[in-house]
Amino acid sequence: MKNKHTNNKQDAQTDKQKLLLSSSSPFSVQEAYKTLRTNVIFSLPGSGSKCIGVISANRSEGKSSIAINLAISFAQIDKKVIIIDCDMRLPTVASKLSIESCPGLSDYLIGAESDITVRNMIKSNVDVLTAGKIPPDSTVLIASQAMSDLIDFLKTRYDYLIFDFPPLTIVSDAVMLSSKIDGYLVVVRHRLSEFRKINETLRQMDFSNAKIIGFVYNGKGEEKKYYKKKGYYKGYYKYYYRDNYYKKPTESKDTQ
């Protein structure tokens, strides 16, 4: 007789794996992340390592999953990528990847670990710096010189650093690194995100002189429409260019 607890654990593990971008992901999902990757590349021209922050106004908008899959997408074109879980209050990256969270970022920043503990997602070739133990005040750690020095060091090792930040209407951690982040992606979720909270997020970003390179509209699902010439599905998400902080985002005509 099979153990029910074991079966539930295996099912949860399988569900997590399905959320990760891979060659077995639905065609529309793969194409959507290729589009997002291309838009990010063109939004951040020039040589050298790039730091990308992924933010949202609230929790449960899919921010962490998009950060992880964007990192995987860059690794698919042979870029050296690391995802850094900067949500040291309620971290989710380690859980989504089924890896140990400690030691991690917080442990290094407070000096509990002399070396940076980086884990590798072997199948996708993405490195991960987990959040580590939950500290009393993560904002102090994010704003520390140790964090700035760490970013400078990692930029010598990776083509892309992708930061998963906590929701901006809850804490201000994301804007503490605005001088280090080359561009932010704002994740909004279908039928969940509220415009007033998105507007507050953008107001805080504007106040911090943060560069927003686009919006990712998540959770809409596949649309049963095809492009006449190529038969492609429309995307799993939609990407928006930022034109004005205080106007609702309008969809770019060029979504492929």
N, C-alpha and C positions, 0 to 999 in steps of 0.2 A: 504494500500500500504506500502510495506517495505521500510525502509530508506536505500538507496544505500550505504551511508557512514557506517552505522551500519553493513551492510552485509560484506563490505570490511574489516572492523575491526575484525569481527568474523572469516572471512576466514584467515586473517593473524594470528589470535590467534590459529586457528586449525593447520595451517602450522607449527607454532612454536612447538606445542605440538607433532606433528609427528616427529620432529627432536630429541626429547628426548627419550632416551633409556627406554623401558618398556616391560612388558610381551606381549604387542601387537605389538612390533617391529618385522620386518621380521626375520625369523629364522637365516639367514646368518648374519644379523647385531648383533643379540644377541650373536652368537657364536664368531664373530670377537672381540667383547669387552671382552668376557670371555678369549679369547686368549691373548689379550693385558694385561688384569688384571693379568693373570697367569705369563706372561713374566716379568711384573713389579715386582711382588712378588719375583720371583726367581732372578731377577737382584739386588734386595735390601734385601739380607738375614739379619737375626738377629732380635732381639726383639726391642721394642721401637717404638715410633712414627716416621713416614717417611714423608719427604718433597719432593714432586715431582713437578718439573717445566715443563710446557708445552710451547714450543717456536716454532717460525717459522721464516723464513727469511723475508717474506713479509706478507701483509694483505691478507685476503680473501682465506687463505689456509685451513680453517676449524679448526684452533687451539682451539678456544673457545668452539666450539661444542664438540670436542674430549675431552677437559678438563672436561666439564660438564658431558658427558656420562661416562667417566672413573670414576668420582666421584660416579655417580649413580651405576655403576657396583660394586664398592667396598661396597657400602651400601647394595647391594643385598646379600652379604655374611656376613651381620651384623657387618660391620666395621663402626666405627664412623668417618665420613668424613666431611671436610669443604673445599669448593672451595673459593679461594681468588682471586678476580679480581685485579691484579696489573697493568692493563693497564689503568692508570689514565689520559691518553690523549684522547683515543677514546674507552671507555669501551663498551663492548657488552653483558656481562654476564647477567646483570639485564634485558636488553631488550629481550634477548633470553628466559629468564625465566618469563617474564612479571611481574616483581616485581619492587618496588621502588629502585632507586640507592642511594638515600640520606636519612639519613646520612650513611656513609660507611667508607672505609679505610682511605681516605684522611682526612676526618673530624676528625677522632680519632687521626691521626698522628700529625695534626697541633694543637691539643688541643681544637678544637671547640666542641668536644663531650668527656665527661669524661668517658663514658662507650662504650664498643664495641657493635655496632648494628649488630647482627647476625640474618639473616632470615632463616627460615626453609622451604625446599621444602617438604611439608607434604607427598605427594604421594610417593616420592622416599627416604625420610628420609635423605636428605643431607642438611647440613647447608651451608649458603652462606654469605660471607663477600663481599659486593659490593664495587665498586671503590669509590663511594662518589662523591663530587663535584670536578670538574677538577681544580687542583692546578696550580700555575704558573710554578713550576719545580718539577715534580714527582720524578726525579732521586734523588734529595736531600732527599725526604721523604723515598724513598726505601732504601737509604744508611744510614738512621738515626739510632740512638741508640733505639729510640722508636719502630722502625720496628723490630729490632733484639729482643727487649724485648717482643714484641707482639708475635713473632713466638715462642719464648721459652714458653710463657704462653699457647698458643694454643696447643703446643705439649703435654702439661699435660692433655689436654681435648679430643684430637682426635688421632685416629690410623693413619690417613692419612691427610696431608695437601696438597692440589693440587692448584698450583699457575698458573694462566693464565697471562702470561707476554706479553708485546707488542713485535712486530717483532724486531729482533735483528739487522737487517741491517738499521733500522730507528733510534732506540735509544738503549742505552746500559743497560737499567734497569735490564734485566734478569741476567746479569753477576755480578751486584752489590751484589747479594745475593748468589753467588756461594759457599761461605763458609757455608751457612745455608741449601742449597738444596742438598739432598742426591743423586738425579739423575734427568737428564733432558730428556724429549722426544722431538725430533725434528719432526715437522709435515711438510711434503712436499705434494704438490697437483699435481695430474695428469694433465699434459699439461699446468700447470701454473708456477710451481716452476722453477727457473733458476739455473743451476749448479753453476755458478760463484757466485751467491748470497748465495747459500747453503754453498759453500766453504768458503766464507767470514764469515758466521755465525759460522762455525766450527773453523775457525782461531781465532775468538774472544773468543770462548769457551775454546779453548786450551790455549790461553794466560792467561785466568783467572783460569786455573786449574779446570774447571767445569767438572763434570762427566756426560757424555752422555750415557744413558743406551739403547738407540735405536731410530729408525726412524719409523714414522707412515706414510705410503704412502696412501694418502686420495683421494677420488673422482674417483677411477677407475671404480666403479660400480660392480655389480654382474657378475660373469662369468658363462656361461652356461656349466660348467664342474662339474662333480661329482667325489667324491672319490669312488672308486669301492666297497670298503667294507662297508662303512657306508652311502653313498649317501649324504654326506654333501656338501653344496655349499662351494666354496672357499670364502675367506673373503671379507668383505666390504672394508677393507684396508689390507695392508700387513705390517708386522712388520719386521724390519731389526735390526740385531745386529751391533753395531759399532765396526769396526776392525781397521780402519785407517782414520784419519781426511781428508786426501787429496786424497782419492780414492772414486770413485762413489760407493754408497752402493750396495752390492749384496744381493739378497734375501736369507733369511735363508731357508733351506730345510724343517725345522720343523716349519710350519706355523699353525699347529693346536695343 
